[in-house]
Amino acid sequence: MNTSGTLIEALTNSSLYRDYERAYTEATNLPIALRPLETWQLSLHGKCREASFCALMSNKSRSCAACLRAQDELVQSARDKPGVLNCAFGLSEVAVPVKLGGETIGFLQTGQVMRQRPTAASFKKAVAQGVELGIDLSESRDAYFQTPVVSQKKLDSATDLLVIFADHLSMKSNQIVVQTTNAEPPVITKAKQYITEHHSEDLSLSQVAKYVHTSVFYFCKLFKRTTGVNFTEFVSRIRIEKSKNLLLNRNLRISEIAYEVGFQSLTHFNRTFKNIVGESPTEYRGHLPRSA
């Protein structure tokens, strides 16, 4: 299992998750999604029980971008414990971390509800907010007032259910990792460990192939077939994950971090980081808690 995204995909396709998703939706009448750490899609969009008002907004590029930024704030607050998002339109969403060991690999998400019944005044405020995002909310009045209203107690109870299920998914993810590791050729396990330990050095395909005593051609094919990515991308992903931890230290300049994790130029680091994470190192650091 080479990335948390791949692991989350495996969990999403498991019968455990599908059965829970169905039971949770039927019991609470709320949407639910299991999302990876990084995604450029609205997690609850297209899900059963998605709020019609949210569905309308997601079809507008500017409002979708605003929602994605809000979603990012939500998961940043939910790295270690349940987080709550109260969006500019007055809707609430909850995210609960799913962990593998002590590492967060994804989030269970639910919500798209109001905690107070919508009023003419709240709709007027939403209209003002929507105009800034390029939405004609005069067409979505009905959808706004049809948004589910859930008490704080019920939302807390739904969150408790997600916390319990997140623990089950954590156990399931560990089973998947163990099964995958057992199926992984020892030569690849050894190579991945070597790459992780020497990621800050100038690694080459031939160097690692020599270390695990295989030909470059054989190692290249086996590595891609086993991990799902080529050697260069795997090394880049290891370096980017290491850089995320260093970005928590605001005393370190981004250029220092780039060279520390093994990149030979700041430009290459910035480009690779954005390709993998979806935003620049500066933007990513801007989302982190100021106390970090």
C-alpha positions as CSV (number, residue, x, y, z in Angstrom):
1,M,0.0,0.0,0.0
2,N,2.0,3.0,-1.2
3,T,0.0,6.0,-0.2
4,S,-2.8,6.9,2.3
5,G,-5.0,7.6,-0.7
6,T,-4.6,4.0,-1.9
7,L,-5.4,2.7,1.5
8,I,-8.5,4.9,1.8
9,E,-9.6,3.6,-1.6
10,A,-9.3,0.1,-0.3
11,L,-11.3,0.9,2.8
12,T,-14.0,2.6,0.8
13,N,-14.4,-0.5,-1.4
14,S,-14.6,-2.8,1.6
15,S,-17.8,-4.5,2.6
16,L,-17.3,-3.1,6.2
17,Y,-17.5,0.5,4.9
18,R,-20.3,-0.1,2.5
19,D,-22.5,-1.7,5.1
20,Y,-21.8,1.0,7.6
21,E,-22.4,3.7,5.0
22,R,-25.8,2.3,4.3
23,A,-26.7,1.9,8.0
24,Y,-25.5,5.3,9.0
25,T,-27.4,7.1,6.2
26,E,-30.6,5.2,6.9
27,A,-30.3,5.9,10.7
28,T,-29.4,9.5,10.6
29,N,-30.6,10.7,7.2
30,L,-27.2,12.4,6.7
31,P,-24.6,11.9,4.0
32,I,-21.3,10.3,4.8
33,A,-18.0,10.1,3.0
34,L,-14.6,8.6,3.6
35,R,-12.0,10.9,2.1
36,P,-8.2,10.8,1.8
37,L,-5.9,13.5,3.3
38,E,-5.7,15.5,0.1
39,T,-8.5,15.8,-2.4
40,W,-9.7,18.3,-5.0
41,Q,-13.3,17.2,-4.8
42,L,-16.0,18.1,-2.4
43,S,-16.3,15.0,-0.3
44,L,-20.1,14.9,0.1
45,H,-20.9,15.9,-3.4
46,G,-23.0,13.3,-5.2
47,K,-23.5,11.3,-2.0
48,C,-26.9,10.0,-0.9
49,R,-28.7,12.6,1.2
50,E,-26.5,15.4,-0.1
51,A,-28.2,18.7,0.8
52,S,-29.8,20.1,-2.4
53,F,-28.5,23.6,-1.6
54,C,-24.9,22.3,-1.4
55,A,-25.4,20.4,-4.6
56,L,-26.4,23.7,-6.3
57,M,-23.4,25.5,-5.0
58,S,-21.0,22.8,-6.1
59,N,-21.9,23.4,-9.7
60,K,-20.6,26.9,-9.6
61,S,-16.8,27.2,-10.0
62,R,-16.3,30.1,-7.6
63,S,-18.5,28.7,-4.9
64,C,-16.9,25.3,-5.3
65,A,-13.5,26.8,-4.8
66,A,-14.7,28.6,-1.7
67,C,-16.2,25.3,-0.4
68,L,-12.9,23.5,-1.1
69,R,-11.0,26.1,1.0
70,A,-13.5,25.6,3.8
71,Q,-13.1,21.8,3.5
72,D,-9.4,22.2,3.8
73,E,-9.8,24.2,7.0
74,L,-12.1,21.5,8.3
75,V,-9.7,18.6,7.9
76,Q,-6.8,20.7,9.3
77,S,-8.8,21.1,12.5
78,A,-9.6,17.4,12.5
79,R,-6.1,15.9,12.2
80,D,-6.2,14.5,15.7
81,K,-9.8,14.8,16.9
82,P,-13.3,15.5,15.4
83,G,-13.5,18.9,13.8
84,V,-16.5,21.1,12.9
85,L,-17.0,23.5,10.0
86,N,-19.6,26.2,10.0
87,C,-19.6,27.5,6.5
88,A,-20.4,31.1,5.4
89,F,-23.9,29.9,4.4
90,G,-24.7,28.7,7.9
91,L,-24.3,24.9,7.2
92,S,-22.3,22.6,9.5
93,E,-20.1,19.7,8.6
94,V,-18.1,17.3,10.8
95,A,-14.9,15.4,10.0
96,V,-13.4,12.6,12.2
97,P,-9.8,11.4,11.6
98,V,-9.2,7.8,10.6
99,K,-5.7,6.6,11.7
100,L,-3.2,4.0,11.0
101,G,-1.2,3.7,14.2
102,G,-0.7,7.3,15.2
103,E,-0.9,8.7,11.7
104,T,-4.0,10.2,10.2
105,I,-4.7,8.6,6.8
106,G,-8.1,10.1,6.0
107,F,-11.4,11.4,7.4
108,L,-15.0,10.4,7.8
109,Q,-17.2,13.3,6.9
110,T,-20.9,14.1,7.5
111,G,-23.2,17.1,7.8
112,Q,-24.5,19.7,5.4
113,V,-27.1,20.6,8.0
114,M,-28.2,23.7,9.8
115,R,-28.4,23.7,13.6
116,Q,-31.0,26.4,13.6
117,R,-34.1,26.7,11.4
118,P,-33.4,28.9,8.4
119,T,-35.1,32.3,8.4
120,A,-35.6,35.2,6.0
121,A,-32.8,37.0,7.7
122,S,-30.4,34.1,7.4
123,F,-31.3,33.6,3.7
124,K,-30.7,37.3,3.1
125,K,-27.2,36.9,4.6
126,A,-26.6,33.9,2.4
127,V,-27.7,35.8,-0.6
128,A,-25.2,38.5,0.1
129,Q,-22.5,35.9,0.6
130,G,-23.5,34.1,-2.6
131,V,-23.4,37.2,-4.8
132,E,-19.7,37.5,-3.9
133,L,-19.2,34.0,-5.2
134,G,-21.1,34.5,-8.4
135,I,-24.3,32.7,-7.4
136,D,-27.8,33.7,-8.2
137,L,-29.4,32.6,-5.0
138,S,-32.8,33.8,-6.1
139,E,-33.0,30.4,-7.9
140,S,-32.0,28.4,-4.8
141,R,-34.4,29.8,-2.2
142,D,-36.4,26.5,-2.0
143,A,-33.2,24.5,-1.7
144,Y,-32.0,26.7,1.1
145,F,-35.1,26.4,3.2
146,Q,-35.2,22.6,2.6
147,T,-31.8,22.1,4.2
148,P,-32.0,19.6,7.0
149,V,-32.1,21.1,10.5
150,V,-30.3,19.0,13.1
151,S,-30.0,19.8,16.8
152,Q,-26.6,20.0,18.4
153,K,-27.4,16.9,20.4
154,K,-28.2,14.9,17.3
155,L,-25.1,16.2,15.5
156,D,-22.9,15.2,18.6
157,S,-24.5,11.7,18.5
158,A,-23.7,11.4,14.8
159,T,-20.2,12.4,15.5
160,D,-19.9,9.8,18.3
161,L,-21.0,7.2,15.7
162,L,-18.3,8.3,13.3
163,V,-15.6,8.1,16.1
164,I,-16.6,4.5,16.8
165,F,-16.6,3.6,13.2
166,A,-13.2,5.4,12.6
167,D,-11.7,3.0,15.2
168,H,-13.1,0.0,13.3
169,L,-11.6,1.4,10.0
170,S,-8.3,1.9,11.7
171,M,-8.2,-1.8,12.6
172,K,-9.3,-2.7,9.1
173,S,-6.6,-0.5,7.6
174,N,-4.0,-2.2,9.7
175,Q,-5.2,-5.6,8.4
176,I,-4.9,-4.3,4.8
177,V,-1.4,-3.0,5.4
178,V,-0.2,-6.3,6.9
179,Q,-1.7,-8.3,4.1
180,T,-0.1,-6.0,1.5
181,T,3.3,-6.1,3.3
182,N,3.2,-9.9,3.4
183,A,2.5,-10.0,-0.3
184,E,5.2,-7.5,-1.2
185,P,8.4,-8.9,-2.6
186,P,11.2,-8.7,0.0
187,V,13.4,-6.9,-2.6
188,I,10.9,-4.0,-2.8
189,T,10.5,-3.8,1.0
190,K,14.2,-3.6,1.3
191,A,14.4,-0.9,-1.5
192,K,11.6,1.2,0.1
193,Q,13.3,1.1,3.5
194,Y,16.6,2.2,1.8
195,I,14.9,5.0,0.0
196,T,13.2,6.3,3.2
197,E,16.5,6.2,5.1
198,H,18.5,7.9,2.3
199,H,15.8,10.2,0.9
200,S,17.9,13.4,1.5
201,E,20.7,12.0,-0.7
202,D,21.1,12.1,-4.4
203,L,19.4,8.7,-5.1
204,S,19.4,7.0,-8.4
205,L,17.5,4.0,-9.8
206,S,20.8,2.2,-10.5
207,Q,22.1,2.9,-7.0
208,V,19.0,1.3,-5.3
209,A,18.9,-1.6,-7.8
210,K,22.5,-2.4,-7.0
211,Y,21.8,-2.2,-3.2
212,V,19.0,-4.8,-3.5
213,H,21.2,-6.9,-5.9
214,T,19.0,-6.8,-9.0
215,S,19.4,-5.5,-12.6
216,V,18.1,-2.0,-13.2
217,F,15.6,-3.3,-15.8
218,Y,14.1,-5.9,-13.5
219,F,14.0,-3.6,-10.5
220,C,12.3,-0.8,-12.5
221,K,9.5,-3.1,-13.7
222,L,9.0,-4.8,-10.3
223,F,9.0,-1.6,-8.4
224,K,6.3,0.0,-10.6
225,R,4.2,-3.2,-10.6
226,T,4.4,-3.5,-6.8
227,T,4.0,0.1,-5.7
228,G,1.9,1.5,-8.5
229,V,4.3,4.4,-9.2
230,N,7.7,4.6,-10.8
231,F,10.9,5.0,-8.8
232,T,11.2,8.8,-9.3
233,E,7.7,9.5,-8.2
234,F,8.1,7.3,-5.1
235,V,11.2,9.1,-4.1
236,S,9.5,12.5,-4.7
237,R,6.5,11.5,-2.6
238,I,8.7,10.3,0.3
239,R,10.6,13.7,0.2
240,I,7.3,15.7,0.1
241,E,5.9,13.8,3.1
242,K,9.1,14.5,5.0
243,S,8.9,18.2,4.0
244,K,5.4,18.5,5.4
245,N,6.7,17.7,8.9
246,L,9.4,20.3,8.5
247,L,7.0,22.9,7.3
248,L,5.5,22.8,10.8
249,N,8.6,24.6,12.0
250,R,8.1,28.2,10.9
251,N,11.7,29.0,11.8
252,L,12.8,27.0,8.8
253,R,12.8,28.7,5.4
254,I,11.2,26.8,2.6
255,S,14.5,26.8,0.7
256,E,16.2,25.1,3.7
257,I,13.5,22.5,3.8
258,A,13.8,21.8,0.1
259,Y,17.5,21.0,0.3
260,E,17.1,19.2,3.6
261,V,14.7,16.6,2.1
262,G,16.9,16.0,-1.0
263,F,15.7,18.4,-3.7
264,Q,18.5,20.1,-5.6
265,S,16.6,23.3,-6.4
266,L,13.8,25.3,-4.8
267,T,12.0,25.5,-8.1
268,H,11.9,21.7,-8.5
269,F,10.7,21.4,-4.9
270,N,7.9,23.9,-5.3
271,R,6.7,22.3,-8.6
272,T,6.8,18.8,-7.2
273,F,5.1,19.8,-4.0
274,K,2.2,21.4,-5.9
275,N,1.9,18.5,-8.2
276,I,1.5,16.0,-5.3
277,V,-0.2,18.1,-2.6
278,G,-2.2,20.4,-4.9
279,E,-0.9,23.7,-3.6
280,S,2.5,25.4,-3.0
281,P,4.6,24.8,0.2
282,T,3.8,28.4,1.2
283,E,0.0,27.9,0.8
284,Y,0.2,24.6,2.6
285,R,2.1,26.2,5.5
286,G,-0.5,29.0,5.6
287,H,-3.2,26.4,6.5
288,L,-1.2,25.1,9.5
289,P,-2.0,26.3,13.0
290,R,0.0,29.4,13.9
291,S,1.2,27.8,17.1
292,A,3.0,25.1,15.0
